[in-house]
Structure formats: C-alpha cells, structure tokens
Amino acid sequence: MTEKYKIYLSEDTKTRLINDAELFEFFRNDGTVNLNGFLKELIVNYFEQYRNDSEELLANVLDELTSVKSLKVKDASILADKIIKTYINDKESATGKSAVITLTVSGPSYSIIKIIENNLLKDCSMSGYMKDMFLSYLSIPRNKREEIIFKPTYDAINRAIAESRMLTFSSGGSKTKAAVEPYLIATSKEEQFSYLLCHSSKYNNDHTFRISRLRDVFITSETFTVDKAIKYRLSQKALRSPHSAAPDIRAVIRMTERGKKMYKTIVKNRPQVTSVEGDNYIFDWPMQQLEDYFRRFGKEAVVLRPKSLKSRLRTYYEEALEAYGRK
C-alpha cells in the first residue's frame, strides 16, 4: 500500500531535513537528494523513541502540575498537553517562511503512519504530529541522528562487537564485500559522523568505515578472539582520528604568525599538535589527514619533514599553479 500526506512546516525545518538527507547520502539515481526516502527511514527508526520520549515528557509535566492541589487532574492533563505543544510550535513559528512536504509512504513507514492515524492523533492533525516528530529529531546532536537513521546497522555492529562475531558489508557504493573483526564505534568530534573501527586478519591491517556508508551489513556465524593490542591501538585511534585507520607519521611544519591563527580557527579535521618548538609545530598524525588539512594554508604553513608529505603538498600547489596558468 502507498499513501501520500501533505506535511506543513517552516522553510528552515525543511532545509535542515534536506541537509541531513544530503549528509547521510540519500540520493536518487539522477544525483538529486531523496528527501522522501530519508523521511521514511526517519519515521521507521525514530517513531518508537519519539513516542516514548513524548509520553515521558508529558508524564513529567503532568506530575508537576498535579502537585498543585488547586488543579484538577483532567485540567492538569489538558494544560500539560498545551504546554508541550506550545513549546514545540513556538520553536517552529520563530523560523520564518512556511513550506510543505509531500510525504509518500509505503511498506513499514505506511504501517507506522496508520498506527499514528488510528491511535495517536487525538486533537492533532497528521501534519502536526509529523512536524513535531521532525522537530524533535532535529533537536538531537548529529551523530545521534545518524544513529537513528541507520539504526539497523548500528544494532548489527553493536551485537557483533558484543558477541565477537565477524561482520561482512559493502561500503561507499562498492560491490566488493569486506569481512572484518569489529572492535568499536567512535564519533569524529569535528565531523560528528560515527565510524566502525575494525581489523582484517586476512590482510593484517586496521580499517575504519563511516557507518552511514555501510550497506548489506551481515553478522556471520564466525567468531574471533579479541586481541588486546589491536583493541588498544584502535581505542587510541578512536580518541584522536577515528575517520582514518592509517598509521601516524611524525611531521614538522613551520607556521607563520598568520598560519598559527589559521590553525586556531580552522577546526574541522584539525590534527592534534604533539609539541611546539618556536615556529615549528610537531604532529603525530596520519599523512592523508595532514595533507588534506594543510592544503588550505598555502605559504602560511610549510612542511619541513618528512620528505614524502612535503613532496605531496609541493605537487598539489604546482598542479594548481599549472591549472591557473603561469605568467
């Protein structure tokens, strides 16, 4: 069964939902953002949490109101409901222009919409209920929103870690299946995306995968023995740069005064400095992350060593100069 619903909300809320759909890579075959597909996943994976949280909030407000002896229970219940709805709607109305979303549901999302329609609307419309659910979802930090949208994947990974079971999956659109020993999930502080940190015994190396890019996650019957050395190594990687399982290199980078200011203000994927000796900043960090970060600095940050990183950045700037044309 398939059914369509008009959901009325603010332009800002719609934009934020589209941003999440894009960040979590919900795209159609033509490359456009698949907002409807994203919202269906949101409804399926967030409904129970939203319902439970809403009921708990209502109960807490009601408890506070019924403690006032002059207020009858029925009146307290009506007032509690109004307080919550007013709080949510105030946040929505403060955002400006209105917008509309056509939500097309089918399969599991259709079943949940019917549960809502037949049991939970009371004096609220379907549009109002869904708008409140979306606002509640958007109030959650991004890494936790990612956990909601990809709940089956998270559940499978956590179970595999708890039971020391091998995982298989594909990643980033690749048809090749990876078979790994899962050790932990960690969140990148700068990106707010979560990553699976794991190990491949077949190739004897560590890996990291962004969880929102994993597909066809499967818990195998094969178990593995947790290696304390690997677990410690990956736990240290989780604290510093969970988005990369590459080994660290020691790099010495000379900063100008402007470069030092840039390092303080450019925080996304910023490598952690090991020590500072005058104008020289010493890093123990993966090479690719150092290269990606310092590409933005130009002459304000010059690599002194290692030669490999210095050569890669020199080549980057030379190719850029060639593309712009020499004079």
C-alpha positions, 0 to 999 in steps of 0.5 A: 500500500502507498499513501501520500500526506501533505506535511506543513512546516517552516522553510528552515525545518525543511532545509535542515531535513534536506541537509541531513538527507544530503549528509547521510547520502540519500540520493536518487539515481539522477544525483538529486537528494531523496528527501522522501526516502530519508523521511521514511527511514526517519519515521521507521527508526525514530517513531518508537523513541519519539513516542516514548520520549513524548509520553515521558515528557508529558508524564513529567509535566503532568506530575508537576502540575498535579502537585498543585492541589488547586488543579484538577487532574483532567485540567492538569492533563489538558494544560500539560498537553498545551504546554508541550505543544506550545513549546514545540510550535513556538520553536517552529513559528520563530523560523520564518517562511512556511513550506510543505512536504509531500510525504509518500509512504509505503511498506513499514513507514505506511504501517507506522503512519496508520498506527499514528492515524488510528491511535495517536492523533487525538486533537492533532492533525497528521501534519502536526504530529509529523512536524513535531516528530521532525522537530524533535529529531532535529533537536538531537546532536548529529551523530545521534541522528545518524544513529537513528537513521541507520539504526539497523546497522548500528544494532548489527555492529553493536551485537557483533562487537558484543558477541565477537562475531565477524561482520561482512558489508559493502561500503561507499557504493562498492560491490566488493564485500569486506569481512572484518573483526569489529572492535568499536564505534567512535564519533569524529568530534569535528565531523560528528559522523560515527565510524566502525573501527575494525581489523582484517586478519586476512590482510593484517591491517586496521580499517575504519568505515563511516557507518552511514556508508555501510550497506548489506551489513551481515553478522556471520556465524564466525567468531574471533578472539579479541586481541588486546593490542589491536583493541588498544591501538584502535581505542587510541585511534578512536580518541584522536582520528577515528575517520582514518585507520592509517598509521601516524607519521611524525611531521614538522611544519613551520607556521607563520604568525598568520598560519598559527591563527589559521590553525586556531580557527580552522577546526574541522579535521584539525590534527592534534599538535604533539609539541611546539618548538618556536615556529615549528609545530610537531604532529603525530598524525596520519599523512592523508589527514595532514595533507588534506588539512594543510592544503588550505594554508598555502605559504602560511604553513610549510612542511619541513619533514618528512620528505614524502608529505612535503613532496605531496603538498609541493605537487598539489600547489604546482598542479594548481599553479599549472591549472591557473596558468603561469605568467 
